[in-house]
């Protein structure tokens, strides 16, 4: 039985074509994107990393919210928020992973799974008003489909820790 494509697949394809035709112009026209990876075994291995990107004109900003359970009590979390303006090449790489790899258009088996306790899930969002596309992948610890996106997000978060600023709690 074939699964019907989500109604927003056409919107995602339109965004991909717009990006492919003029990546720098796409960024300058403005967008918001996020990559949220969270989950793991309850306890010290649980993690939440939310990377948000926003751009308009020549300005782009990245915000990384990192949450980890405290060693003393796994129900209490230490949260850090880092923010900065990463180099344009990093913004373009993140967009290339989201749009160039057609993650919103492809049918990825992990989006049809159920969420289980102790698993890692990933949510991808891209918004260029009035279009907003979103996809959640379940049990996504080492999905090959998002390997390039994970690597790009790790590069941005490293840059934020080295060059960005830690926001007050």
Secondary structure as UniProt FT lines:
FT   TURN            7..8
FT   HELIX           9..21
FT   HELIX           23..29
FT   STRAND          31..39
FT   TURN            44..45
FT   STRAND          47..56
FT   TURN            57..58
FT   STRAND          59..69
FT   TURN            74..75
FT   STRAND          77..84
FT   HELIX           88..95
FT   HELIX           96..100
FT   TURN            101..105
FT   HELIX           109..112
FT   TURN            117..118
FT   STRAND          120..128
FT   TURN            129..130
FT   STRAND          131..137
FT   TURN            141..142
FT   HELIX           144..146
FT   HELIX           147..163
FT   STRAND          165..166
//
